[in-house]
C-alpha cells in the first residue's frame, strides 16, 4: 500500500482538495493508496474544509465534507511514503520538521510553481484555479508513482 500525505498551511483549502482528488483518482484506477492531508499549523484543528473548497470539489464530483483539519505530526515523517507540500513555504517547513524528501505538488505539470493560497485571488476564482492546478498535477503525480511501482 502506498501512503500519501498532502500538506498546506491550515488544512482547510488546498490539501483537503488534493486529498479528495487523489482519493477519487485512486478509486477510479483501483489503486491501493492510503491518502490523508494535514496542515503545518494547528489553528484550524478539527475544522471542516472551507466552504469554497467544499463547493469547488463538489462541483467536480469530489466530496470533502467529512474531512477534518489536523496538524502535521512528527509520526507522519516516517509513516507516509510521499509527503506533498502545496508551496515552497510548506516544503521548507516540512524539511524543518525532518522530512528528507518532501515533494512539491507544482513539480508535476507546472515546473515547480506553487499551488497558491486561493484566498490570494478575489472571490471564487482562486478556488477554481487551485482545483484545476491540483487536478492536473495529481494526474502526473499518480502516473509517476505508478511508474515506480
C-alpha positions, -999 to +999 in steps of 0.1 A: +000+000+000+013+034-009+007+061+018+004+098+007+000+129+028-009+163+013+001+194+033-007+231+032-007+257+059-041+253+076-055+221+060-088+238+051-085+246+014-056+232-007-046+200+010-082+188+015-088+194-022-057+174-030-068+146-007-102+144-023-089+144-059-063+118-050-089+095-034-112+099-064-084+091-089-071+062-068-106+047-066-112+052-103-079+035-111-083+008-084-050+018-067-041+007-032-034+041-017-039+054+018-044+092+015-047+119+041-040+156+045-026+179+072-017+215+080+016+229+091-005+250+116-029+236+142-050+267+140-079+250+123-076+217+141-109+197+138-125+222+113-141+211+080-126+223+048-137+259+040-170+263+022-155+274-011-132+243-012-162+221-005-182+238-033-155+235-059-148+199-050-185+190-051-189+208-085-162+184-097-177+152-082-154+151-051-169+151-016-145+165+010-172+175+035-163+148+060-126+157+062-113+174+094-082+196+097-054+181+116-019+193+122+012+177+107+027+154+133+062+140+139+050+105+134+039+115+098+076+118+088+082+080+090+046+068+083+040+082+048+058+072+016+051+106+000+046+139+017+035+165-007+035+203+001+015+228-018+041+256-019+077+265-012+069+276+023+053+242+031+084+224+017+107+245+038+086+238+069+084+201+062+122+199+058+125+218+091+104+191+107+125+163+095+110+153+061+140+144+040+124+145+005+091+164+005+075+167-029+061+199-042+027+195-059+036+220-086+066+199-097+041+178-116+030+196-147+038+231-135+076+234-135+078+238-097+051+265-094+035+270-060-001+259-057-013+293-044-035+300-014-069+305-031-076+335-009-049+354-028-075+358-056-107+377-053-139+356-049-144+321-060-119+323-090-090+314-068-106+281-058-113+272-094-077+279-104-064+259-074-086+230-081-076+229-118-039+231-109-041+203-083-062+181-106-036+184-134-007+179-111-023+149-094-026+131-127+011+135-134+020+127-097+000+094-097+014+084-131+049+089-116+042+069-085+028+040-107+059+041-129+080+034-097+057+005-086 
